Amino acid sequence: MDLRIERARELAAETGRIESFYRHGWHSWSPTGWVNPRDPVVPIRDEGRRLGHDDPEHAFETQVGGSGVGVARCTDGMFVLLGALTPGARVEPDGELLRGTSEAGQIEWLVAEGTMNEVLDAYVQELTSRLGRRGRGRMRVWCSWYSYYADISEEAIRREVHDAAPFPFDVIQIDDGWQTGIGDWEPNAKFPNGMAALADAIMSTGREAGLWLAPLIAGADSRLARTRPELLLRDAEGRPVVAGINWGGPYYSLDPTADATAEFLTETISTARAWGFSYLKLDFLYAAAFPGVHATAMPRELAYRQAAEVMRQAAGNDCYLLACGAPVIASTGIFDGIRIGPDVAGFWEDAELAAMGDASGRGARNAIATSSQRLWLKGAFDPDPDVVYLDRSEVDLDGRMLESLQDLARITGFVGTSDRLADLSQDEKTNLLSLLTDDAVIKRRPDMGWTIDGRDVDFGWVAGSGAPAISGATPS
């Protein structure tokens, strides 16, 4: 295998004729997989969906390209990889070349040629040697989101903690719905005894207490947005940068380079740690890498990484940080786990989103399609493919779909579930216990496939299920 480390503002790697291109998405939910480099991209026109779909700097481009790393599969059967070793780069196919550019100017690139596994392994090794490597290798998490969504309460969480007794979860995690507002990270009236008491209740069972936060955004109607305007990232006209639409309205990006933001992040994370939470799921992080006028000018992903490092320092090295909706390359070395696909949901796909060419939205199809194409990142951090479902009565997914979700959990070692535990049948409880205690032998095949205890696992059927393989890079 031929490996080269090169330093350049723009680098072009010769490939031979490119048969297909591995396009790596920007953040956790951004579509990732193989595309035809000669097919034009059809941009998503709906602003609300486009904002959270992928890198906004490239939202209207019609040339396919990806974040940080790209791989050409050539007609001679060889694979050529071009990967940045600094956050903030883009790779595009260009004739018989892979061309890389970076907002950070002069950076280091890796060029590798060989089998698919060889070139991706080489990239992980070089990337982590510069940015760092974290992770525990195996996580077993119960999360409140898919059973309760935002309709959670102290009573409901205490009930699930009790019902979790027979199962060897490492973490019981409270998700969205505990806070007074997005940006206002205090418990609401449904948690009358406060978050420290609930963390104590979880820890008394021998498990880690987990908490969801979105510390780099503020709802437009939040107290934070109204009273702390110095935290908000602004555009050239001085308006707050809208990073997406959710919770009934827009939410703003915080300026990751502002001293006030660093102080706010330190206070927010330190408070959660003081309550007793040692597992923090930090969501919607991509917002801090949106374009805007920073207090201190710097490339967007380096600005995001600066804020992520502030949160890591506040959390402490022993706290498990899970990044979600996060720029993947820029998060490496800071977070223990990173979500590698969109939210799962109890249905296959959202027909309306599929029709507009958005594969970043929730649904089992999107989650499997993207997560299965990022399993090579297992050597850099704990890849989180999102939850599996055990209670079949609550979902509209068939056996093959459910099995693929469970296979992703086995391969990554990140087993998450969100079922209401008391509602599981005895067979479903047995299945959950088996999944949580599974010591299957996982091996990677040369073709990027996997085996579990000798059984071949293939996720390729998902791309042929009727939706485009890469949404947002859909052939016109």
Order of alpha helices (4+ residues) and beta strands (2+ residues): beta-beta-beta-beta-alpha-beta-beta-beta-beta-beta-beta-alpha-beta-alpha-alpha-beta-beta-beta-alpha-beta-beta-alpha-beta-beta-alpha-beta-alpha-beta-alpha-beta-alpha-alpha-beta-alpha-beta-alpha-beta-beta-beta
